[in-house]
Amino acid sequence: MLPLALLLIAAPAPGQDAPPIKTLPVAPPAPQVIDPLVSSVDGLPISALPAQRLPAKGCAAFLWTRTPSMALVAMATTDPAALRVTIDGKVADLAISAQNGIGGLGYSQITEYKGGGATATLQVAVKTDASAPKSGSISDATLRIDRTGQASVIIPVAGAIGCA
């Protein structure tokens, strides 16, 4: 009879609500991690760049896709003026060939880079803050890659700029 008495004491009385069950918050899923130089980014003929370092002089714009993969796909430097991308599994440093418009921190609104049979056009809107003169952001940009005999690719990108 004792086990029944314990059950009656531990159980809530009829008509009373049991205490609410506390649940732990569930963390959102982590972004997809893309293995640099191995897999294509979003099915495009480009791959993610491995981690890049800020150059010893000048500025560098680090550009990520504005897609679910959020992959680092390009780095544009001002000294020397070049764009680093991975096309068909090969890292390429394309030299600046033309620029138009003022973008800020040494970048133009539209910059064209060429090399190795590829032309890349980067169109950016650079945002700066007077309180942080050696940095900036790029919230809205496009990177267009044209290759001889291949379809053009236009990638929405965003990024951050750091200067030495």
Buried (B, 14 or more C-beta within 10 A) or exposed (E): EEEEEEEEEEEEEEEEEEEEEEEEEEEEEEEEEBEBEEBBBBEBBBBBBEEEEBBEEBBBBBBBBBBEBBBBBBBBBBBEBBBBBBBEEEEBBBEBBEBEEEBBBBBBBBBBBBBEEBBBBBBBBBBBEEEEEEBBBBEEBBBBBBBEEEEEBEBEBBBBBBBE
